[in-house]
Amino acid sequence: MEVSLENLASATAVSKSFGRFLSRSKKEPVFILRNNEVEAVLVGIKHYRRLAEAYEVLQDLSLAREVFEQPTDNPEGKTVFDILAEFES
């Protein structure tokens, strides 16, 4: 994500005009500066929900990778799809 000058705001400016920055955050994230460093990001609820959903998907993928990378004993040579079919029935 690119950060443009329009997306930057000082913590002082945000504290003085919070409503204006809150409205702006519905359209795009507002990066809040303190001592010339990004300290926080103000995002609208739609953007936050998308981020939260993406994070959950990544967690699920990470867990799935861990499970499938575990060494297993498979003397019958079954595929993952065979094993899943057995669980479903």
Secondary structure per residue as TSV (DSSP state, phi and psi in degrees):
chain	resnum	aa	ss	phi	psi
A	1	M	-	360.0	130.9
A	2	E	-	-84.5	140.8
A	3	V	-	-108.7	117.7
A	4	S	-	-101.2	167.2
A	5	L	G	-60.0	-30.6
A	6	E	G	-68.0	-21.6
A	7	N	G	-89.8	-5.0
A	8	L	E	-96.2	141.7
A	9	A	E	-149.7	141.1
A	10	S	E	-73.9	153.7
A	11	A	H	-60.3	-35.4
A	12	T	H	-64.2	-45.0
A	13	A	H	-63.6	-40.3
A	14	V	H	-65.3	-41.4
A	15	S	H	-66.9	-30.1
A	16	K	H	-82.2	-28.6
A	17	S	S	-134.3	52.3
A	18	F	H	-57.8	-42.7
A	19	G	H	-57.8	-40.6
A	20	R	H	-64.8	-43.6
A	21	F	H	-72.4	-32.5
A	22	L	H	-62.9	-43.6
A	23	S	H	-63.0	-42.3
A	24	R	H	-64.0	-34.4
A	25	S	H	-67.4	-17.3
A	26	K	T	-69.2	-27.0
A	27	K	T	-93.7	-39.3
A	28	E	S	-156.3	153.2
A	29	P	-	-61.7	145.7
A	30	V	E	-112.1	120.5
A	31	F	E	-91.5	121.9
A	32	I	E	-99.3	125.9
A	33	L	E	-99.0	142.7
A	34	R	E	-137.3	124.9
A	35	N	T	54.5	42.0
A	36	N	T	62.7	23.3
A	37	E	E	-128.5	142.3
A	38	V	E	-67.2	120.2
A	39	E	E	-103.3	-31.2
A	40	A	E	-158.5	167.9
A	41	V	E	-131.3	130.0
A	42	L	E	-101.3	118.6
A	43	V	-	-126.1	150.8
A	44	G	-	-71.6	163.4
A	45	I	H	-64.0	-35.8
A	46	K	H	-62.8	-45.1
A	47	H	H	-64.7	-42.5
A	48	Y	H	-60.8	-43.8
A	49	R	H	-61.8	-41.1
A	50	R	H	-62.6	-42.2
A	51	L	H	-62.9	-43.3
A	52	A	H	-64.5	-41.6
A	53	E	H	-65.1	-42.5
A	54	A	H	-63.0	-39.6
A	55	Y	H	-63.2	-42.1
A	56	E	H	-62.8	-41.1
A	57	V	H	-62.2	-43.2
A	58	L	H	-63.4	-39.2
A	59	Q	H	-62.4	-43.9
A	60	D	H	-62.1	-42.9
A	61	L	H	-64.1	-39.6
A	62	S	H	-64.2	-43.3
A	63	L	H	-64.8	-42.7
A	64	A	H	-61.8	-41.4
A	65	R	H	-61.7	-43.8
A	66	E	H	-59.3	-45.1
A	67	V	H	-63.6	-47.1
A	68	F	H	-73.8	-18.9
A	69	E	H	-89.3	-5.4
A	70	Q	S	-69.3	138.4
A	71	P	-	-65.7	137.2
A	72	T	-	-131.1	156.7
A	73	D	-	-97.1	115.1
A	74	N	-	-133.3	69.6
A	75	P	T	-65.8	-23.6
A	76	E	T	-87.2	-5.3
A	77	G	-	67.2	32.5
A	78	K	-	-73.7	148.3
A	79	T	-	-85.6	168.0
A	80	V	H	-59.7	-37.2
A	81	F	H	-67.9	-36.2
A	82	D	H	-62.6	-43.3
A	83	I	H	-66.9	-42.2
A	84	L	H	-62.9	-38.9
A	85	A	H	-62.8	-37.2
A	86	E	H	-65.1	-39.1
A	87	F	H	-67.3	-35.2
A	88	E	H	-70.8	-28.2
A	89	S	-	-90.1	360.0
